Amino acid sequence: MTISPATSRRAFLAGSAVLAGALVVPLHRALSTAPAQLSANGYLAVLADGKVSLALPKTEMGQGIMTALTMLVAEELGLAPTAIDVSIPEADRARFAPVDTTTGGSTSIRELWKPLRQAAANARMALVDAAARRWKVMPDGLTLADGAVTNPATGQRLAFAALVADAATRVPTDAVPVPPSAWKVIGRDQRRLDSAGKVRGTAPFGIDVQVPGMKIATLAQSPVFGGKLAGHDAAAARAVPGVADVVALDDCLFVTADSLWTAKKGLEAAAPRWNEGANAGLDQAQVDAALTAAVARPGVTAKAEGDLAAARTGAARTVEALYHQPFLAHATMEPGNCTAHVTPQGVEVWTGTQVPSDARAAAARVAGVAEDKVRLHNFLMGGGFGRRLETDMVERAVSLAAKVPYPVKLVWTREEDIQHDMVRPAYADRISASLDAAGNVTAWEHRIAGSAVMARFLGDKFNGVDDDAVDGATAPLYPAKARLVTFKQVESAMPTGWWRGVGGLRNTFVIESFADELALAAGQDPLAWRLARIIDPRARAVLQKAAAEAGWGKALPKGEGLGLAVLHIWDTCLAAVAHVKVDAQRQIAVPQVTVAVDCGPAINPLGVKAQIEGGVIFALSAALYGGVTLDKGRIAQSNYNDVRPLRMNEAPRVITHVMPTDNAPGGMGEPPAAVIAPAVANAIFAATGKRVRQVPLQAGLESA
């Protein structure tokens, strides 16, 4: 398999001979009854030479989507996934419409499961029909394998290349995809198609881009949010050998040079000075206090069912808890970067982004040109986690490129990347529930306060409720006679954005931690209390499986405990049981996490397991040690020493059980990350008797 990160539309059409008889099956054909056409829209293509090409409508950022989507095509065309050429095409919103090219929210498989299989099935049937016409036989008994159509009855065989021209003239729109009973690729373990290139260092990431005549740049932005550049020593910077230019904007300073190291030395020599502005006195305590005050009263209603006051009347007991979750940095391994070149003819951009179409539009806006004057080449990403849903990296690069005559690669230092992140919002949740004598929930009230990321995108259309922030809270697994969920927008100077798991993750921490508190108040085992109330059969099944495999109820030594959490979000049901050890110094270790998942058909079970293992470790780092804080209007943390990931010796053994299911495909990017914090928090209580209601859990336990 070959990976082409930035093949232009014109080059692809010419180079692959699409106009010389290739069978092109646009993805939109699988979503509508549009007539067959040679199209530059999102498609897979069987080329004139018989090779199969797939232009990815989603971007690979380590989640394995390149492999999973290729497997869908391979299944229909009787090919090994490695036989398909995959490209990451240029940004072009219209090309894939109505498929959204944004990669995030665990949507890739859910959006493309039907249309991509349908497109591939249409291509398969076109090839089979072409062979049947050639042989003057019925198509029913013909098969596809290894790039050819075969007639098992006669042994005749025609390669795709011999059939493409005829097949392209009669492409069906309603071919039936291969049924599950006949799958030979879907559901089988497949090694990642992009792994070899990444291991060998040949896989192209945005930070690897080389453009003739290019300079390297880095930047310093006002350390205090909202501050402005007060002055700098441009002459000192230019005196550093290799420095090319010093470019100042009102809130940042760029230095371009022949290498990143030289640009950094030039920036140090420039010694930028700042007018810190109104936010210089802001600290984390003020933010936390504002959040706590906000949940003292209900906010804007997100969900209201039943009569809350009546449901509270006569309750056997009422339980209330206040939870705090911190700002979280993304801290991707590949720091912020973007290469741009602005000329009178237009703008060219090279980067790795989760939102290629939005990034292209942002580049056009900054450069002051029409969007069709911008070419954006998208590349592999060294981690996204929501950070590359933002376009600020592209905007900064284009603003610099507009002021210099050469292509320029702008690279954030690690410190700049963390201290000018678009962080996951900090939240406070006040949640209360009334229970009857049997421990059933009669009244449930959940108040949420935090930054509204959606408000930034919706503008005047924002109705006061951030749908993402309440995701997973408006329809929890636990029934109640009456329910009220509200949201209160609380903003600070800290810029906020989406972070892996987003609203579903933060709400799972609150709800699954609180479920344990309700079980305790009812005098019941946490597993038994859940199973007695959860109606959702899929959630019950994964919960029972994870608990059984983890040995729920077994005796453990002093200082050890098991904790569990379950969710049904992103069309996936997943449960986790964490085994936690707490030593005499209250230091937390998590030796094992047991997971059961129902994500619909596991296209690549090996990939599902990898997502779970990666998600567990990613989220456990945040659960135990995560969080960035405001100090004097700036982020206090700066690198991996204080945005602390798990060390290798701290990583748990992750045991995964992928459950057979006939359900529709669900997402796998977010669910594994969402269950870890509550499972560990509940296990800490089981081990110590101390309830930790704030993240990071390590600091919370130490202060409990």
N, C-alpha and C positions, 0 to 999 in steps of 0.2 A: 504494500500500500504506500502511496505517496501522499504527502501533505503539502498543499500549496496555500500559504496564508493570505495571499493578496493578489490573486489572479484577476485582472481587469475583465469586465464584461466583454469588451471588444476582443481582447486577447484570447479569452476562453472560447468565444464563438469561432474565431478564425483558427486558432491552434488545434481545436478538437474536431474540426471539420463538421460542426453541427449543421452548417449551411450546405454540406455536401452529403446529405442523406442520413444524418444521425436521427435516432428515435429519441425525441425529447418529451419528457412527461412532466409538465409543470405541476408543482404542488397544488396550485389553485384548481387544477382539473379534478383533484380528489375532493374538493369542497364545493364544486359547482358543476353545472352542465355546460360550461363554456366549450366552444368547438375546439377540436385539436388544432394545435398551431406550433410552429417553431417559435420558441419564446425565450426571452432572457429573464423571465421571472424565475422564482424559486423552482428548482427542478432537480430530478435525477435524469441522466441521459445515458443511453446506450449509443456509443459513438460508432462512426463508420468503420473503425477497425475492430469493433466488437467489445472494446473495453467499456466498463461501466463507471460513470462518474457521478458523484454526489456532492452537490454544493450545500454545505451545512446552513440551515436556517438559524441555528443556535451556535454559540461559541464555546469552545473547550477551555475550561479554566481549572482543570484538574479533577472534574467530577465524573469524567468518563463518558460524556455524551457523544463524543465522536465515535466511540466504539459501539454504544447502544443503538444509535440511529443507523449506523452502517449495518448492524446485525438485522434490523428490520428489512432493509433493502435486500440483503444477502438471502434472507429466508425466502422471499418471493421469487428471486431470480436464480435460485439453485446454485449460489456461489459461496465460496468461503469469504468471510468478511475481509480477509487480507487481499482479495482480488479486486477490491473496489478502490478507485482513486477518490480521495476526499479533499475538498478545498474549503478554505474559509474565505468566502467571497468579500468583495468590497461592500461597504455600507450603501444600501439603496432600499429605502423603505418600500417603494412600489414593487421591487423585484419579487419579494416573497408574499406580498399581500394576498389573502388576508392573514397569513401567519405573521405573528409579531416576532421580530428578530431580537427582542430583549431576552437576555438569559438571566433568569433569577426567579426566586419564589418557588423553586421545585416545579417548574411548569414545562420543561422541555419535552419530556416523554408524554405528559398528559396532553399537551397541545398537538403533538405530532404522531401519536400512536395510530390514529385512524388515517389522517391524510397521507402520511408517508407510506404506510402499508398499501393504501389504496392506489397511490401513484405507481408503486412498484408492481402491484398486481396488474394494473392496466398495462404496464410495459411487458410483463410476462405474457399476458394474454395476446397482446399484439404480435409478439414473436412467435407464439404457438400457432396463432391463426395464419401467420405468413408461411410457416412451415407446412401446415395442413393444406393450404392452397397449392403450395409447390408440389406436394406429394399426392394431392387429390384424395385426402383422407379426412375423417372427422378429427377434430382437435382433442377430443376427450381423453384419448389414451396417450397423448404425447407428454413427454417430461422434459424438464430443464436440469442440466447439471454441467458444471465446469465450462460455462460459457457457450453452450450449444443446446439445441433442441434435438431430442432423440425420439425415434419411434421404436419402442421396445419390441413390437411385433415383427419388424423387419430388420432391425439393427441399423437403419438409416440414421444419419446424423448430419445436422447442418449447424455450423458455427454462427454465433450471433452476427458476425460481420457479414455473412452471406444473406442475412434476413433483414438487416436494419432498414434498407431502402424500402422494401415492400411493407414492413411493419409500420413504418412512419406514416403510411397513407391511410391506415385504419387502426386508430388507437381507441379502444373502448373507454368508457367513463365509469363503468359499474362492474368491473371484474371482481370476482369473489376472492378475497385474500386466503392464503393457505390456512386451513383450520388448525387449531391447537393439536389435534390428534396426529397431524402430519408434520409438525415442526421438527426441523433438524438443526436449526441454528438458535432460534429463540429458546431460552431456558437452559442452554448449555453454557458451561464456563468458557469464557473467551478472554484471553490475555489482552490487556489494553493495546490498541493499535498504535498509540502514540508513545508507548513506553520506551521502545528501542531508541528512537530519536532523542528522547529526553535523557536517557542514560548515556548516550554517546555524545551529547552536547550539540547535536545537529538540528534539533527541533527549534524552529524560529519563534522566539518570544518578542514582544514589543521592544524590550530593552536591548535586543540583539541587532536592531535595525542598523544597517550601514548604507548611507546614501552618498554618492560622489560629491565631494566638496563640503561635506557636512562638518559643522562644529559641534562641540559638546558644551552644554550649559548646565548650571545649577542655579538655585535661587534661594533667597532669604525673604520670608514673608514676616509681617509684623508679628512678633511673638505674642502680643496681646491682641485678642480678637477685636477688630474694629480700629486698631491703631494705624498710623500713617508713617511713611518714610520721612524722616526729618532731615537727613543728610547722609553723605557718604564721601569717601575719598576715591574718586574715579582714577586720579593720576597714580595713586599707589597700586591700585588693582592692575592698571595697564602696564605698570613697571614689572609685573611678574612675567617672566619669559613664557611665551605661549598663549597669553591672554589676548583675545581678539577684540572684544567689545564689552562695555559696561552699559546696561540699559536699566533705567529707573522708571518705575510706575509709582503711582501715589501710595501703594501699600506693599510694594515688594521691589527687590533689586535682583537683576540677573547679571551673571558674568558668563561670557562665552569664551571657549578656549579650544586648544587642540586635544585636550583630554579632560576627563572628569576631575582628576586629581589637580590639574592645573586650574581648572575653573573654581574648585574649592579653595585653593590657595589664594586665588585672585579675590574671591568673595571675602575671605578672612582679611586680606589687606585693605579691602574697601571699607571695612568696619562700619557697616550701616548703623545709623542712629534712628531712634523711633520716637514719635509722639504717641504715647501709649493710649491716650484717650480716656473715655468715660469708664471703660471696663477694667481699668488697672487695679481697682480695689475688690474685684469680685473673687470670692473663694467658694470652695465646695460646700462649706457649712451653710452658706446662704442659699445655694441651690437646693440642698436637702431640706432645709427648713421650709422653703416655698412649696416643695412637693408635699411635705407632710401637712402643711396648712391647707393645701388644695383638696386633699381627700377627707378633710374634716366635714365637708358638706358634699352632697351629690353634685355631679357635673351635668353635662348635656347627655340626655338619654340615648343609649345605644341599643338597649333591649329592655322591654318592660312586659312582663307577663303576670297576670293575676293581681290580687290585692295583697300587697306586701304587709300592710298593717294587720289585716285580718289573719294572714298566715302566721304572723308572729304571736298572735294571741293564744295563750294557753300552752306555749312551747315548754317542753320539759327542761330545756337548757338552750342558751345562746352562746355561740363561740365567735370571737372577733379577733382579728390579727392584722398587724401592719407590716408590710413587706417593703424593702428597699432594694433596688437594683441599680448598678452604677452605669456611668458612661462607659462604653467599650470601644476600644480601638480595633481596627481590622488587622493591622500589622502584617500584611501579606509579605511573603518571602520576596517577591519582586516588588521593589518600591515603585512609587509613582514615576511614570516616564511617558513621553510622547515626542515624536519627531514631526516637524512641520516645515513646509517650505511655501512661502507666499510670494507669488510673482504677479505681474500684470495679467497673466492668463488665468489665474485662479489659485486655489489652495490645494496642497497635497499633504495628507496626514498619514502617519504610520504609528499604530499603537495597538494595545490590547484592551478592548472595552466590552462590557456587558451590554452596552446600548449603542451599537454602531450607528444606527439611524439618528438617534438623538445627538450623538457626538458629532456627526456630520453637520447636523443643523446648527449645533453650537459653534462649530468652526466657522460656518458661513456667517453667523450673526456677529462674531467677534471681528472677522475680517471685513465685514460689510459688503459681502458678495451674495449672489443668489446661490441657493443650495446646489444647483446643478453645476456650479463652478468649483465644487469641492469633491475631491476623491479621497476617501478614507479607506486605507488598507487595514484590515483587522488581523490580529495575530493571536497566537496562544497567550494565555495569561498565567502568570505564576501566582495564582490565587486571586480570587475576587471577593467572595464573602459579602457582596453588596457594595464594596468600596468602588468598584468600577461600574456601578450603576450611575455614578456621578460623572459629570463632564468637565470638572474644574481642571483636570490635568491637561485636557485638550485645549481648553480656553486659555490657560496660561501659556502653553507652547505656541499657540497661534498668535497671541498678543506679542510674544517675543519675536516670532518669525516675521511678523509684519514690519519690524523695525530693523531687521538686518538683511543683507542681500543674499544670504546663503541658507541652505537647509540647516536646521539646528535641532539637535536632540536634547531635550530638557529632561534632566534626571533629578528627582528629589533625593536628598540624602535620607538615611534612615530616620534621623532625628526630625527632619522637616516633614517626612511622610507621616510620622506618628503625631507630631505636635500640630499639624494642620490637616488632620484626618476629618472626615465627616462622620463623627462617632455615633454609635448606637445610643439613643437617648437614655438618660437616667429616668427611672420611674419610681413612683410610690403607689402601692395598692393597699387599700383598706377593704377587707372582705369580712363579712359576717354571715352567719347562718344560724337559723333556729332549727332545733331537732325535736321530734316527738319522742315519746318514751322508748320506742323501738330503735331510735337512732336514724330515722328517716328525715330528710331535709324538708322542712315546710316553707321556710323563707330564706332567700339567698340574695344578698346585696354585695355587689362588687364595684368599688369606686377606683378608677384608674386616673392617674395624673402623670403627665410627661410632655415632652416635646411632640408636636404633631408634624411628622415628616411629610404627610400627605398635604398639609396646608400649604407647604412651599410649592407643591406642584399644581394644586387645584386653584390657588388664588381665591378669587371672589366666589368660586363655586364650593369652597369648603364650608360644610354645614355645622362645624363644631365638634364632630366626631371623627377621629382618625380611624378608619376602618381597619387599618393594619394594626394599630395599637390595641384594638379590642378583639383581634382575630383569636379564636379559641376560647374567648371569655363569654361570648354571647350564646354559645351553644355547647356548654360543658357536658361531660359524660354523665353527670349526676343530676337526676330529675329533682324538681322542687315544685311545690304548689304555686309559688309566686317567686318572681325573679326580677331584679333591677340591676342593670349594668350601665354605668355612666362613665364619661370621659371628661377630664378637665385639661385643657391645653395650658401648659406651663413652659414658657420659653426662657432661655438665658442667652448669654453671649455665645455659648458653645454651639458651633455648627453641627447639625445632626443629620444622619442618613440611615439607610438600612444596613443591617448586620445579620449574618447568617441565622436564620430562624425567626428573626424579626418579631412580630407581635405574638405569633404562636409559641415561640420559645419563652418569651417573658411571662406569658399567661400560663403556660404549662408549669413553670416554676411555682407560681403563686397557687394555682388551683390544686396541683398534685401535692404540694406541701400542706396546704390547708385540708385536703382530704384526709391526710394522716391525722391532723389535729381533730377532725370530726370523728374519726374512728376511735381515737383515744377518749374523746369526750363521751362517746357512746359505750365505752368499755368493750370495744370489739377489736379483733385483729385487723390491721390495715388491709390485708388481702381479702379477708372475709367480708369486711364492710363494703369494699368496692364491688365484689362479685354479687353481693346481695342487692345492689342498686343499679349497676350498669346494665342498661337494656341492650345496647349495641352488641350484636353477636360477634362481630369481628374484634372489637376491643376486648371483649371477655376472653376470646380464644387466645389472643396474643398474651394477655395478662396471665392466664392460666399456664400457658406454655413456658413463659419466662420464669414464673415463680417455681414451677415444677423442676425445670432444668437447673435452677440456681439452688434448689434444696430449701425452699422457703419453710420456715418453722424449725429448722435444725438448730441444735444447741451450738453456741459459739463461745469462745473464751471471753473473759472480761475485756472490755474495751473494743469489741468487734460487734458489728451489726449489719443487717441487711435492710435495704430500703428500696422501694419500688416506685415506679411512675408509669403512666400509660397515657396515650393520646390517640385521637382520631382527627388529624388535621392534614391538609395537603392531599386528601384522598388516600391517605395511608394510615394504617393502624400499627402502632409500635409500642412495645412495653420493654422496660429495662429494670433489672434488679442489680443494684450496686452493693458490693461487699466492701465495707469500710473498716479500717483499723485506726484507732485514735490512741496515741501513746500518752505517757504521763505528762508530757509537756504540751498536750493538746495539738500535736501535729497530726495531720490527716494523711492517710495513705489509702489508695483504692487499688487493691490487688486484682480485682476481677469485676467485670461487668457482663451480665448475661442479657442478651437481647433476643426478642422474638418479633418478627415483622410480617405483616400482610400488606404488601405493596402492589397487589394485583400480580399479573404475570411478571416474574423477575426475568427481564430480557437477558441480562447477563448476571447470573447469581454471584459470580466472582466479583463483579462490579458493585453489586448491592452490598456484599460483605465489606468491600473496600470503603464504600461510602459510610457504612456504620462504624468501622474501625476509625476512620479519619474523623468522622463527626464526633465520636465519643472523646477522642483525645483533644480535638479542637475545643469542644465545649467544656471538658474537664479542666483545661487550662484556665478558661474564663471563670468557671464555677469556683475553683479553689483560689485563684490568684488574680483574676482579671480586674479591670477597672482603671480608668484614667480620671484624674481629678483636676479641678481648677484651683490654681494658686496665683493670686494677683493677676487674674484675667487671662492666664495662659495655662496650657496643659503642662503639668509638672513632670510627667514621664517622658522618656525620650528614646528608649531603645529596648532590646530584649532583656536587658538586665532588670528593668523595672516594669516592662509589659511582659510578664514572665510566662513562657510556655512550659509545659511539662518537660522534665528531663527524661532521657531514655530510661533511666532506672526507675522512674516514677510511673511510666505508662502501664496501664492495667492490661491484663489478659482480657481480650474481648471475645466472647463466645456468641456466635450469631446463629439463629435458627430462622431460615427463610421458609415461611409456611406456604404450602400449596393452596391455591385459591383460584376461583373463577371470576374474581372481581376485576373491575377496570383498573388500568395502571394508575398508580399513585406516584407522588414525588418522593425522592430519596435524598435530596440535598439537605433539607431542614430537619426532618423528623428525628434522626439519631442525635442531633445536637440538642434538641428541645427537652429530652427526658432526663438528661444527666444531672443537672443541678438539683431538681427535686428528689431524684432517687438517692443522690449522695446526701442531701440534707436530711432526708428521712432516715437514712442509715446512720448518720451522726447521732440522731436522737436515740435510735435503737442501741447504739454503742455507749452513749454517755448520759442519756436522759436530758440533754440540753437541746432546746429548740433554737435553730438558727434561722432567722427570717431575713437575712440580708446577704447579698453577694458582694464581695468574695467570701466564700464560706470559711476559709481559713482565718481570716481576720475576724469574721463574725463569731466563730467559736472562741477565739482567744479573748474576745471582749465579753462573751456571754456570762 
